[in-house]
Amino acid sequence: MAAPALQQPSFLLANLKVDSTTKPFLQRCQELVKVIDDYTAKELHLIFPWLVESVFGSLDGVIVGWNLQFLQARSNEYNIVMDFLDPSGPMMKLVYKLQAEEYKYEIPVSFLPGPVKASIQEGVLPDCPLFHNKLQFPLSGLQTLSLALNPFEYYMFIFASSLITPKNYPLGQHVSSLDNAYFVLVDTYLKYFLPTEGSVPPSPFADNRGSVSPPAPRAPSVPFAGYGIHSTSLLKRHISHQPSVTADPAAQEIWRSEALLQVFVEIWLHHYSLEMYQKLQSPQVKLALLHYRLSMSSMPCQPLTPPGSGTLDTYQVLLPFHPLPPGLLEETFTPTEEHVLVVRLLVKHLHAFSCSLKPEQVCSSPSAHSHASPLEEFKRVVVQRFVQQKLYVFLQHCFGHWPLDASFRAVLETWLSYIQPWRYTGENTNPQTDQNKGVPEKWGLFVQENLLMYTKLFQGFLNRVVRIDLVNVKNALMVFRVAKVFAQPNLSEMIQKGEQLFLEPEHVLHHRQHRVFLTPSHGGSFLSARQSVVTDRVFRVKSHVYGLEGQDCQYKQMFGTELRGAVLKLIQIIAQARQTAKRISDHSAEVAANNSFMSWFGMGSPDLNYTFNGGEVDDTGECVKKTHEFLERSLDYLCQIFRLNAGQLSQLMATLGSGQDDGNSRQLPDCVQGENGLILTDLGRMQIINGLRRFEIEYQGDPELQPIRSYENAVLVRLFFKISSLVNERFGGHMEALCSRPDFLGRLGRHYLASPEVKADGRQRSPETRRTAERNRRPRLSLRTLASYRTLLMLLFLYLFGVLFSFGPISSTLLILTGGFLYGLFITLFGDKLKSQ
């Protein structure tokens, strides 16, 4: 009986693989539910990795899985999938069943995010408990390292990785925005494991000790090494380091919440380029050195001891940084728009989760924290402790690498969601009233402890916005959104206060009293070691800035002279774009007034080649009006933020008068003469992007070969073109001789046979080749006007008018030709005088 029992799991896995290709989706899910209920954990252990990959796809992208990103709510399979993957559903039941038996599943280090993989392959363990005590060392070396994760961590790891793993999806499928199954599942898991009300539901299964065993926390005595701290014995230490015999009962309450958040943050936010990786080497060491220096300055009686000699037990070994092997992080990770939207969902929920902290826990003394529930303690530190640094690096990477198009709105809204935690307090307030009320004073500490999120990223946004087309309504909306957020009452004062705290001279610290300093805690759980409370906000702000940018960072003040000059330049660009939008709006209104239903007959504006540069196809009519409104209000908000009064704004706009702007708009962009014509310079490109100058776009080919218009009859256009081509080919020489005569006949011939002369309105147009210009100036007969519905309608009216006076078709035709000849004769004789008047 023993042998069949040992072979049963392999038969079970083989049968499930066969069923996955032959049976309908509903039947497969029903059988999986039955298998999870009927089989033991030992039997389910071997099918678990296959099942997870068959649902979410493999880490290498070969297995696509159930395509959760493409599964919409209107699909028949949607409800089946959501029930199966629900936090209380069959799949999670399987996870808990295996968790109770403490099974482990391996994840190759090569599938970790680039910076994490690089750090581990250098022999440095990242500062996340998710990677502690889990490295597996094969005999072949570090290149085949793997992590041994428990079932819950493994499930969440594959689930989170499926968002960023490139897959070969079937052709014709398009990713949905916010209503696909994956996005809804992320929201469901966050609400279940990070509840804003109540506590996390307990696991339905228990191990021999009475509860599902969480990952054992690291002992506080085990030293930690972060990025850039090389300890030759670090990886070996994790082989011998065994889990604690008895897990902390308090930690068991929320270990799943902490594990889920760690997986989401590490997989979704831990991506950036090689330059960013090298810049962020050892931020914890720099922070520790800062704390050491500040502690020495405030405790002059204490003997000077360097860091690493017992002052900071967290950093006992400080070794120099060894550069990465070439090519390790050469490929720059570029997040997708859906990836950023999921990160925004995470940010919004974490703010709501943190803001649901009970008021007595927020205001209580440090001694009272030890009596708070683990979930409440988790809420208190979740944003600053788990998300702040990696989200800052992630957003900074997106600001620098995202394309200059309207899809940046996803990154922008993620940033704005993070810097406005007061929007997620759960209080029912009117948005308009809340905007006028301003930011509550209690959020001043959050602003100061996240100073770079406001100032450095605002500078990054400023560098982007001066390079985009602000006449585009989507880009104008982004400027408006940022200006509106930063114009909230009290926010600019809070940012200035944070900058003042950071820039406070260090010699002042010698006169301060003894303080308790904030040092990073690196336990397996935040409950394993409590952080000391900082009594001075100066240390908080300095720790934040130096921890993210390094101790040698050159901080640029948001309200300093340099950035203020950049804002003034932006205001000028906004003003120029606003005037361009106004011209487009006025022109659109004029065209709309002239084009009635008679435009079907060609009675409207015939200049269909005319267009404005600086707007997309939909930037007409209402869209242009919105653009003008967004830019107008953005100017007002920027003036509020940087305290520009009406006089300063008027002085700034003195060089941007409407007359000068109209004159500039009629000039060519800045160009240089090349072999093949004019070539745009960088200044010329900037002028075109921002709508300051433009080319007059018009058709410069053969007028007879223009596309057939909606007001023309296609059959007649082709017929008259053949007729006129035959006439021009046969009598072209006679036409050129006639039009070259200087007398009256020559002038009359040029009126009927010459192509339209260059417009005399003084406007410069885009350049044309010499060959094209010579070809278009040759005299020739053109009958295309007769194919216009407008001309045909006028001829019909004239023939009907002739019928009223008893004229026949031949007589009417002769009268029409005589009238046309007399009109040409009149224009030839008196045309110049009429033009001069």
N, C-alpha and C positions, 0 to 999 in steps of 0.2 A: 504493500500500500504506500510505502514511502516514496518509491520511484515515481509513480504517477503523480503524486502530490507535488514533487519537485518540478515535474515537467508541465504542470497545469498552467502556470503563468505564461509560459512561452506559447502554449496553445491559445490561451486567452488573447494574448497580444496579436497573434497571427490571425485569429478569427475577426478581431476588431479591425485590423487593417484591411481585410478582405471586405468586410461589411461597409467600410468607409467609401469604397469605390462602387459598390453594387446597390446598396439600399438607399431609399429616400432619406432626406435629412431628418424629418420628424421621427421616423422609425429608428434611425441611428441614435438620436438623443434619448428616446425612450429606453432603448436597450442599454445605453450608458448609465442612465439613472438606476436601472435594475442591477447592473453590474456593481455600481458603487455601493448599493444597499446590501447586496448578497455576499460579496467577496470580502475577505479579511484584508487588513492592511498589508500583510506579507505578500498576498497575491496581487494587490493593487499597486504595490511598489514598483514593479517593472513596467507597468503600462502608463504610469504617471508622466514621465518625460515625453513619451509619444503623444499622449492625449493633450498636454499643454501646447506642444508644437503644432498639433493638428488644428487647434483652436486659434492660436495667435500667430502661427508661422514660426519658422526656424530663425535663429539668429543670423544665419548667413543669407537669408532671403530666398533660399531655394524652395522651401515649403511656404506657400502663401497663407494657408489657414482658412479661416471662415470669412476673410475680407470684412472685418468689422468696420473699417473706415468707409466702406461702400454700402453698408447695410442700413437702409433707411427705415423709418417708422412705418411707412406704407407697405413695406415688404411683408410677405407671408411668414418669413422665417424670423422676423424681428422679435416677436414676443417669445418664441421658442428659445432664442439665444439669450435674451435678457433673463428669462426664468432660470435657465441652466447656469448662467454665470453670476446670478445675484449673490450678494454677500451671505445670504441665508439659503442659497440654492445647492444643487447637487455637487457642483464643482468645488465650492468652498467646503462642503461636507467632506469630500475626498481629501482636501488639503488638511483639514483638522484631524482626520482619521490617520493620515500619515504622520502628522506633526506629533501626535501622542506617542508614536513609536520611535521618534527621533531619527528618522531617515535623513540622509544627506544626498544632494544632487549637485553635480559639478557644472560650473560655468567656466569655459576657457577665458583666461585673462585677455586674450586677443580680441574678445568681443566687448570689452569694457570701453568706455569713452576714452578718447585719445590721451588726455592729460593723466587720467588714472592709470592707464596701461603703461604710459611712459614712466610714471613715478614708480610703479611696482617693478618694472623691468630694470630700473636703476637701483633697486634694493631699498626703496623708500616706501613706507606704508602710508597711504593717504590718511587724512585726519577724520575719517568717517568710521564709526563703529561697525558699519556694514561689512567692512573688509577685515576686521580684527579676528584673529583665531580661526581663520577660514582658508588660509592659503594651503594648497596641496603641492608638494614638491616632488615631481617625478625625477627619475635618474638622468633624464636627457638634458636637464638644465632649465634655466629660467624661461626660455622661450615657450615652453609648454606648461607654464603654470596654470593653475585653475583654482577657483573658489568653491568651497563646499558649503552650499546653502541649505537651510532647512526648507521643508516643502512650502511654507508660506512665503519666504523670501524668494525662492525659486519661481513660484507662480507669479509674484508681483514683478520680478525682474523680467521674465519673458513678456508679461503684459505691457510693461512700460517700454521695453525695447522695441516692441512691434510698431510703435509710433514712428521711430526714427530709422528702422531698418529698411533699406531700399529693397523693393520686391518687384518682380516681373508680373504686374497685374494684367489681366486680359484686356485686349484692345477695346476701346469704346467706353471704358468705365472712367468716371470722373469723381474726384473726392468731393464729398459734401462738406458743408461748412460746420454747422453746429448741431445738426439733428441726426448724425450717424450714431450707430450703436457704440462705437468706441468712446466718443465724447460723452455720451450718456452714462456709460459704465464708469468712466473716470469720476464723473460727478457723483454717481451712486456710491462708489467706494469711499470717496472723501467724506461724504455725509455720514456714512456708516461707521468708519473707523476714526473719524475726527468730528464727532458730533458737537454741534453748538448747544444742544440741550441734552441733559441726561448723561449717561455714560456709555461706553462701548459694550454691546451685548457680549456676554460670556460665550466661550466656545462650547459647542454641544458635546465634545469629547474630552476625556481626561486621561492623564497617564497614571502611573502607579502612585504618584505622590499626591494625586487629587486634583491636578490642574494641568492644562497643556503647558509644556515647558517652554518658556521663552529662551532666546539666545542668552547664554550666561554673560553677565557683564564682566568687563575687565577689572581686575583688581586695581585699586588706585595706586598701588606701589609700582605697577609696571610702567616704565618710562614710555613716552610717546615720541615719535619722530614724524614731523610733517614734511611738506614739500621742501626739498633742498637740504634736509638734514640727513646726512648719510651716516648710518651706523652699520658697520660690517656685520654685527651680530643681531641685527633687528629681525631679519626674516627667520633666522634660526631660533630666535627667542620665541617666535610664535609657534614653532613646532612643539616645544616643551611646555608652552603655557597651556594649562588645562583649565576647563571651565570650573567655576565655583561649584562646590558640592550642593549648596542650597541657594537657590535663586531668591532674590529679594521679593517677598510677597507683594510689596507695593509696586514693583516694576512689572509684575505679571499682569497688572490691571490694564496697562497701556502699551505693552511691548509690541503688539501688532500695529498700533497707531504709529509708534516711532519707526518701526521697520518699514511700513508702507511709505512714510514721508521720506525716509532716507533713500529708499529705492527710487522714488519719483524724482527727488532732487538730484541724485547722482547721475541718473540716466538722462534726464531731460535738460539739466542746466550745466553739466560739467563738460562743455564743449567749447573750445576756442582754439585759436591758431598758435603756431610755434612762438611767434613774437609775444603773444599774451602769456604763454606758459613761462617763457624766460623772464618776463617782467614780474610775474607773481611768485618767483622762486622764494621760498621761505618767508612768507608774510608773517607767520606765527613767531619766527625768531626775531624779526624786526620789531614786532609788537612787544615781545618779551624784553628786548633791549630797551625799548622806550619805557616800559614799566620799571625796569631796573634803574634807569637814569632818573626818572621822576621820584622813585622811592628814595634814591640817594640824596636828591636835592631837598627833600622834605624831612630827611632824618640825618642831619649833619653829624650827629654823634656816633653813628654806626660806622664801623670800619668799612673801607671800600673793598669789595670783593667782586670780582668779575662774574658775569653771568656764566653759568655752567659749573660754578664752584659751590653750589648749594644754595644760591640765592633763589633760583627758580628750579624747583625739583622736576618740572615738566621738561626741561631742556638740559639734560645732563651731558649730552654729547653733541657738540657743534662741529661738524666737519665741513670743509669747503664744498661748494657746488661743482659737480662735474657736468659738463655740457652733454646734451642729449646726443645720441648717435645720429649721424646724418640721415635724413629721410624719415625719421620716426613720426614726425607730425607735419610732413610736407603738405598733405592735403588739408585744406581749410574746410572745416565743417560749416555747412550752410543750412540752417534750420528752415523748414518749410513753413508756410503760413499756418497750416493746421497745427504744426508743432507749437508755434508761438501762441495760438489760441488756446491750446490745452494748458500751456504754462500760465496764461492769464487766468484761466479757470482755477488753477491751483493757487495762484496769488490771492484771488478774490475770496476763495474759501478759507485760506489760512488767516486772512484778516478778520473774516466773520468768526472763525474759530477762536482767534486770540481776543477779539472784542467781546466774546461771550463770557470772559472771565468775571467771576463775581466781584462786585465792588469792594467787599471786605478784603479780598485777596490782593487787589491792586493797591490798596492804601495801607495794608497791614505792615507791621514791622518785620525785619528779617527773621527774627526769632519765631514769628508766627508762621513762616513759610513751611517749617518742618511739619506742622500739623495740618497743612492743606492736603487735599486729595491729590494723588499723582496726576490725574487728568487736569486739574486746575494749575498745578505746577507746570505741566507741559504747555498749557495755553500761555502762561506768562512769558516763556522764553522761546516759543516755537519760531517766531518770525526772525528775531535777531540771531538766534543760535543756529538755526538750520538753513535759512534761506538767504539771508541778506548778502553774504559775500558772493555766493555762486550766482545769484540772480543779477547782482551788479556786474559781474564779469560777463555773464550771458548777454545782458542788455548792451553793454559797452561793445561787445563783439558784433551784435546785430547793428548797432548804430554805425559801425565802421565798415561793414561788409554788405549790408542790405542794398539791393538795387534802388536807384533813385526814381521810384515810381510810387503809385498810390497804394501798393500792397504793404508799404511800411506802416500803414494805419494799424495793423495787428500789433506790431512791436510798440508803437506809440501808445496804444490803449493799455497794453500790459504795463508799461512804465507808469502811466498816469494812474492805473489802478493801485500800484504798489505805493505811490507817494501820497495817496489819499485814503488812509485806513479809516478815517472818520466817516466815510461813505458806507461802511459795512458794520456799523454798530448795531443794526437792527432797529433803530429808532425810526418811526414813521414821521418823516419830515417832508415838507414841501421843498422840492429842489430849488425853486426860485427864492423862497424864504431862507433856505440854508445858504444859498450863494451870497445873499446880502448880509446874513448873520456873521459869516466868516468862520475861520477855523477855531475851535475851542482851545483855550489856553493849555488844557491838559495834554495836548498833542505836541507841545513845544519840545519835550524830551525826545519824542520819536523823530521829529525833524532834525534835531541836533545829532542824534545817534545815526541818522541816515543822510548826513549832510551831502555826501558825494552823489547820492541818488538824485538830489535836487540840482546841485550846482554843476557837477562834472557832466552829467547827462544832458543838462540844459545846454551846455556849451557844445556837446556833440550834436544835439538837435539843431543848434544854430549853424553849425558848419554844414549840415545837410540842406537846410531850408534855403540858404542863399544860392544853392546850385540847382534848384528845381523851378519849374514853371508855376508861378503863383497865380496865373490867369486860369489855370485848371482848377475847377471847383473842388476837386478832391484834395488837391494840395493846399488850397486856401482853407479848407475845412480843418486840416491838420494844424496849420498855424493858429487858427482860431481856437482849437481845443486846448493847445498848450498855453496860449496867452490867457484864456479864460481860467484855467486851473491855477496858474501862478498869480493871477490877479485877485484871488480870494482874499478878503480882508484878514489881516494878521499873518498870513503865510510869509510874505516878503520880510516882515519884521522878525519872524522866527528864524528864517534863513540867515538874515544879517546877524542875529544874536549868535547863531551857531558859528558863523565865520569869525566873529569877535572872540569867542571862546577859543577857537583853534589858534588864532593869531596872537593870543595873549603871550607876552614875553615870558621865557622860562625863568628868568631871574626872580620874577615875582613869586615863583613857587617856593623859594627858600624861606619866605616869610609866612608860609601857610602852616597850619597846624598839621599834626600827624593824621594821616588818612589811611583808609583801607583801600587797597588797589585791586582792580579787576584783572585777574589773570585767567587765561583760557583754561577751561576744564576739558579734559580729554578722556573721560571715562567712557565705558561701554554704553552707558545710558546717562542722560543728564541727571538722573536721580542718584548716580553713584558718587557724585562729588558736587557739592553746592558751590556756586560762585559767590564770592564776597561782594557786598553791595558798595558801589562807588558813591562816595559822599560829595564829590565835586564833579560837575559836568564838564569841566575843562579836560579832565582825564578821559571822560567818555568820548568826547569829540576827537581828541588827539588819537586815542586808541583806534577809533573808527577809521580815520583818514590814513594813519600810518599802517593799519592792518590791511587796507585794501590797495593802497598806492605805494607802500614802502616808505621807509623813514627818510629817504632822500627825495621825496616827491616835491615838485614845484607847484604849489597850490595857486590857482588863479581865482581871485575873488569874483563872485557872480556880480557884485555891485562895484567892482573895481573899474579903473580907468580903461584897461584894455578891452574887457568884455563890454563895457558901456559903449565904446566906439564901434564894436561889432554890432551891437543892438541898433545903434543909430544908422549904420549901413543897411541893416535889415529893414528899418522903418522907411528908408528911402526906396528900397526895392519894392516894399509893399505899396508905397504911394504910387510908384510907377506902374505896378501891376494893376492897381485900382483904376488909374486913369485909362490904361489899356482896356480893362474890362468895361469901363464906361463907354469907350468908343465902340467896342463891339456891341454893347447893348443898344446904343443909339443907332448904329448902323442896322442892327437886326430889326429894331422897331421901324426904321424907315423903309426897309425892304418889305416888312410885313404889311405896312400901310399901302405900299405901291402894288403889291402882288395880291390881287383879288382872285376870284374864280376865273377871271379872264386870262390868268397866267397860263391856263391850259392852251390858250391860243397864242401864247407868246407875248401878251400885252404887258407882262411884268418886266422886272429887270432882266435884260438880256445878258448881263455880265455875270455869267455863272462861273467864270474863272477866278473871280475875286474872292479872297478869303483873308482872314486875319491869322497871323501866326501867334502862337502862345495859347491856344486852346484846343481841346479835343473836339471831336465831331459833335458831342452832345453839349458843348459849352456855348450854347446859343439860347436866346430867349430867357426862360426862367432860370436855367443853370447859371447864365452870366449875371443875372440879378443877384442870385445867391452868392456868387463869387464876390461881387462888389460889397455885399452886406458883410460877408465873413471878413474881408480885408479891412473894411471900415471899422468893425468892432475890434479886430485884432490891433489896429492902431490905438484905439482907445485903451485897451487893456495893457498894451506895452507902455503907454504913457503913465498909467497908474502904477505899474510894477516898478518902473525906473524913475518915477516922479518927474515927468516932463510936463511943464505947464503949457498953456496955450501959446504963450509968447515964444518959448523955446521950440515948440513944434512948428510955429509959423516961420521962425527963422530957419529951421531945418528944411522946410519946404520951399524956401525962397528960390532955390535953384531949380525947382521942379514945377514951374508954372505951366499952365496949360498951353500957352503959346509956344514955349520952348519945347515942351513935350511933343506937341503936334509937329513942330519943325523937325525934331529928332526922329519921329516916327516915319517921316518921309525921306530920311536919308538911308543909304545903304548901310548895313552892318560893317564893322571894321574889317577890311579885307586887304590883301596884298595881291599884286599882279603876278600871276604865274604863267607858265607856257601855254596852258589850256584855258586861261581866263582867270577870274578872280578866285582867291582862296581865302576862306574864313580864318581869322586869327582867334586866339583864345578869348580876347575881348569881344570879338564879333559873335562868338558862340554864346557868351554870357549875355550879350544884348538881345539875341534872338530868344534865348531861354526865358528871360524875364520880360519879354514883350517890349523892350525899349526901342528896338529898331527891327525892321523886317524888309524882306524882299517883296516886291509886288509880284505875286505869283500869277502868271497868265500863260496861256497857250502860245508857244512860239514856233510850232511846226507849220506845215502847209495848212492854210485856212480851209482848203477844200477837203482835207482829210481829218477834220475834227470829228469826234464821236457824234453820232446822230442824237440830237436833243429830243426831249420829250415833246416840244412844240413843233417838231418837224415830222413830215411823212417820210418814212424810210424808203419806200419804193420810189418816190419822186426824187429824193436826194440822190439815190444811186443812178436814176435815169438821167437827171440833169448833169451829174458829174461826168457821165460818159459823153453826153452831147458837148459840154463845154471843153472836155479834154480833146475831142476831135477837132473842134474849132481852133483851140489854142495851138494844137500841134500843126495845123495846116496854115494858119494865118498869124502865128506868133511873131514872125519877122516883121510883117506889116504893122502889127500892133506896137512893137518897140519903136519902129520908125515914126509912127504917128505920135506917140507919147513923147518922143524926144524933140519934137518941133517946139520952138519957143513962141509961136504965134497962138492965135485964138483957137485954131483947130487942135493944136497940141494940148492946150489947157482943157478943152472939151473932151479929148480922148483920155487924158489922165483922170478926169472925173469919172468916166464910165469904166475904164479898163484897169487903172492902177489900183494896187492893193492899198488899204488904209495906211495913211502916213503915221509917223510916230506921234503919239499923243503930245499935245502942246501944253499939258498942265504942269510941266516942270518936275514931275515926280521921276525918281530914278527907279529903274526896274532891274530885275535879275539879269545877269549878262547872258548874251546869246552868241553863238558862234558866227564867224564871218560868212561861212557858206550858207547857213540858215537865213541870215539877214539878206544876202544877195538873192537867194531863191525867192523869198517872200516879196521882194520889191519889183519883180518882173511884171510888166503889164499883161493882163490876161482877162478873158471873159469868165464871169462867175454867175451861174444861174441858180445857185443854192437858195437864194432869197425866195425864189418862187415856190420852194418846197415847204415854206413855213405856213403853218395853219393861219397865222395872222394875215399873211399876204393873200392866201387863198380866200379868207373870209372877206377881206377888203375888195378883192376882185369880184366875189359873188355879189356884194352890195352894189358895186358899180354896174354890173350887168343887170341886176334887178332895177336899179335906178334908170338904166337905159331903156328897159322894157316899158317903164311908166311913160316914157316919152316916145315910144314906138320906134326905138332904134333896134336893129337886128344885131346878131352876134358879130358880124363883120364890121359893121359901123361902130359898135361899142368898142371892139378891139382897136380900130384905128384911132378913135378918140382917146382911149387909154394910152396908147403908144405916143400920140401927139402930146398929151398932157405930161407924160414922163419926160419927153424930149424938151419941152418948154421949161419944166422944172430944172432939168440939168443945165439948160442954157442960162436960166436966171442965176443959179448958184455959181456958174462959171463967171458971169459978168460981175455980180455983186457979192460973191462969197467973201472976198478979202475984207471988204468994207464992213460986212456984218460981223466978222470975227473981231475986227479992231474995236467995234463999238461994244 
